[in-house]
Amino acid sequence: MNRYDQKTWGLAACFAALAGYVDALGFLYLGGFFVSFMSGNSTRLAVGLSTHVSDAATAAGLIGSFVIGVMLGSLCGRVIQHSRHSALIYLIAVMLSVAALLAMFGSNWAAAAVLAMAMGAENALFERDGEVQIGLTYMTGTLVKFGQRLLSALMGGERFGWLPYLLLWIGLVTGAILGALIYRLVGHSAIWVAAGAALLLASWLHHRPAPLADPARKTGK
């Protein structure tokens, strides 16, 4: 995972911030459910099965939508070989725009489902050989890696091996703070901000002189 270069890690932190932003919107918009944090929704599903079945159904729907998004993102990466990163982010921007439109017309749960799909698709951005190399919407594993690399650094190992993982976590938390603040100001219209940010990132990647660094190419694998 650390084989990615610094610029790629910085970009990954930007996408983690986008995920945090959208998840904060979803959490506030849905009253305690998530659109990118599926561990939380899995717990809501389990608790809902023994308390409120409607909550379980909501959590299950969001989990299913997220999985569909993962599949769509992976399919996009496999079908579009050239500029696959920018193509995938354009897809995410379209999904976020659709979610914003659905929210405008009062289709709250449909909007939430599309948001979850967009967040699922985002995890395919750093996929190689069918495996996610950098998780963007979930931080438990990232914090585990941070702790492991920090201990290694303290014991004489790689000095800054922990930094990329901390950067990802900071990105997600920063995005979530911004999402909560903007949601308080403009409500569900804050989804348009996420769509615009995704569109800008996609456009930048599309016109970038060099594609994202691929560790597989660097190591000859």
N, C-alpha and C positions, 0 to 999 in steps of 0.2 A: 504493500500500500504506500509506503514511503518512497517508492521509486518514482512517483510523479514529481515534476519540478515545482519550483516555488510559485510560478505564475499559475499553474494548474491548481495548486492548493488554494491560492487566493481566489480563483474563480469558483472553486468548490465552496469556499466560505460564503461567497455571494449567493450561491444557490441555496445553501443552508439558511441564509438570512431570508430568502424568499419563502422557503418552507416554513420557517418560524413565523413570518408575517402572516402567511395564509392560515397556518394552524391556529394562531391567536384569533384571527377573524372567525374561523369556524367554531372555536370554543365559545366565544362570546355570542355569536350568531345562533348557535344551536343550544346554548344553555348547558354546556358541560360535556359535549361530545367533541371528538377530534376528527380532523380531515387528513392528518398526516401521521399521527401518533397511534398506530394500531395496537400497541400493547395496552394503552389506556382504554381503547374501545373494546378490546378483548376482555378486560376486567369488567367494563360496563355490561358487556354481553352476559358474562357469567353471573354477576350480581343481579342483573335484570331478570334472568331466568327464575330466580328465587324470590323476586320482589315485584317488579313491574315488567310484564312481558313486552309492553310497548317499547320500553327502553332497550330491551334485548333485541327487538326487531330493528330499531334504529341503528344500534351498534353493528348488527349483522349486515345491514344494508350498506353502511359506510365501509366495512371491511371488504365486502364483495366488490364495491366500486373501486376501492384502492387496488385490489388484486387485478381487476380488469384493466386499470390504468397501467399497472406494471407490465401486463401482457402487451398492451398497445405500445408502450414505450420500447420494450424489447423488440417487438415486431418492426417498429419504425427504424430502429438501429440496424436490424438485419437486412431490411429491404433497401434502405437508402445508405449505401456505402460512402458516397461522396458527400461531404458536409453533413454527416449524420447528426452531429451535435447541434448545429444551428437548426436543422430540420426538426429535431425533437423539441427544441425550445420554442420554435414557432408553433408546434402542435400544442405545447403547454400553454402558450399565450392565447391560442384559439379557445382552448378548454376554459381558461380563466375568464375570457370574454363572454363565452356562453353562460358560465355560472353567474357573471354579473348581470347579464340580461335576464336570466331566470329569476334572480333575486329582485330585480326591478319590477317584475310582473307578479311578485308574490309567491313564486313557486320555490318556497324555502328549502324543502327537502330535496327537490330535484337539483337545485343549485348546490347544495351540500354534496350530493352524490358526484356531481361533475368536478367539484373542488377536490374531492378525494381521488378521483381518477387522475386529475392533473398532478397531484402529489405522488401518486403511485408511478406515473410515467416519468417523473423527475429522477427517480432512482436509477433509471437506465442510462443516465448521462455518462456515468463512469463505469460502464459494464464492459467486461472483456471475457470472451469464451463462455457467455451465459452466466457469468458470476459478477455480482456488484463489487467493485473495487473500493469505492468510497460511498458510504451511506450518507444521504443528504437529509433525510426526514426523520431519522431516529438517532438518538444520542447515547443510549445505554452502552452499546458496543464501543462507541467512540470514547466515552469516559473510561471504560475498562482499558482500552489501548493507551489512553492518556496516563492512567495510573501505572500501567506496566512500564511504559517508556520513561516516565518520571523516575520510578525506582531504578531503572537501568542507568539513567543519567547520574543519579546520586551514588551509584555503586561503580562508577567509572566507565559506563557504556557510552553510547552515542549522546553527545552533549545536548542537542536540541531535537532529538527524535520525538519528544512529546509535543513540540510546538504546533505541528499541523493539526493535531487532534484538539488541542485547546482552541485553536483558531476556528475550527468548525463549530465547536460548542458556543463560542462567543458570537459567531455569526448567527446561529439559530436564535440565541437569546436576544440579541440586538434586534433581529427581525421581528421577534414576537413582541418586544416592547413597542416598536414602531407600529405594528399592527394593532395593538390594543389602543394606543394613543389616537391613531387615525380613525379607528372604528368609533371611538367616543365622539369624534368630531363630525364624521359624515355617515356613520352607519354602514349599511351593506355596500354603499357606493365605494367603500375602500377597496373592494375587489378589483375595481378598475385600475387602481394604482398598481396592484400586483400584475395585472395583465399588461400594463404599460411597461413595467420593469422587465418582464419576461420578453416583451417585444424588442426592447432596447438591447438586452443581452443577446438575443438571437441575431439581431442585425449586426451587432459588433462582431460576433463570432463568424457570421457569414462573410464579412468583409475583412476578417483578420488574415494577414499575409500567410501565416503558418497555422496548420491545424493544431488542436490540443495534443500535447505530448502523449504518446502511447508507450507505457513502460514495456510492453511486449516487444516493440521495435528496438527499444534501447538495449534490452537484455538479449535480443536475438531469439526470443522464444516464439 
